Amino acid sequence: MRHPLGFATALGLALMAAQAPALAQDMNKIRYMAANCANCHGTDGRSVGVMESLAGYDREKFITNMKEFRSGDKPATIMHQLVKGYTDQQIADLAVYFAAQKKK
């Protein structure tokens, strides 16, 4: 008997469902990393002080800035130290996370 969605579609949906717990776990890890930024940049990147907000921040610009902090090309008081603790993948994950946050 043929599946009404078609085999490929049914298989794709089954694979997505199987990955859902892993994706949720990854998102929790990314939220945890983003919480480290809250001290200066506010919850979910929504700054209420003098620091720049990260909510809605352009993904590519975020990655570029973080790499410039890491290399020392961009001046900072503490970011050049903090960013050295993140991998390129973690920086990319944070960039996606903050880009998805709504601005104030």
N, C-alpha and C positions, 0 to 999 in steps of 0.2 A: 504494500500500500504506500502511496506517495504521501509525503508530508506536505500539508497545505502551504507552508512557507518555502518549500524547497530545501533540499539537503544542505546546501552551502549556507543558506540563511539560518537554518536551525542550528547548524554546527557553529556558526559565528556567534549566535546568541548564547549558546551553551558555553563557549569559551569566554565570552564577556562576563557571564554570570560567575564562572569559576574564578575569574580574576578580580571580582569586586572586593573580596576581603583583602587582597593584597594591595589594591589601589587605595582602599580606606586606610590601611595601615601606613602606606607611604604618605598619604595626606596628613595623617596624625604626626608623622615625623617632621614633615615640612612645617606644620603649624607650630610644633615645638621649637624648631629652629627660628621661625619668625618671631616667636615670643621673646627670644634673646634680643631682638631689635627694639622691642617695646620700651625699654628703659629710656631710650633717646628719641625714637621715632614714633612712639605711641602705639596703642593696641591696634593690631592689624595694619600698622603703618600710617595711622591717622594722627599726625603730630598735633599737639595742642600748645607747643612751645616754639622755640626759635629754630629747632631742628627741622630739616626738610621732611615733608610727608612722603612716605613710600607708597601709600595707597594709590592705585591707578598709575603708578610709575611705568614708563615705557620699559619693556622687557630688555631690549637690546642696550638701551642707555644704562640700565641697572647693571647688566653684566660688564659693560665697558668700564663704568665707574668702579665697580668692585675690583676689577683687574688692575686698574690704575692705582687704586689704594694699595693693593697687594705689592705692586712693583715699586711703589714710592713715587710714581709720576704725578699723583694727585695728592696735594698736601692734606694732612689730617692731624687731629690730636690723638685719636685712638683707633680710627677705622683701619689704618694700615696694620695695626697689631691684630685686631679682631678678624679681619678677612683672611689672614694666614691660616686660621683654623678651619676654613671651609674648602672643600674640594670644588673643582670646576662644576661638577654635577650638582652639588648642593647650592652653589651660586645660581645656576640655571633654574633649579627648582624654586628657590626664593624669588627669582625674577618673575617666574610665572605666577607664583602665589601673590606677590604684591601687585602685579599688573591686573590681577583679577579682582582685587579689593576695590570697593567703591570709594571714591573721594568723599570728603565731608559733604 
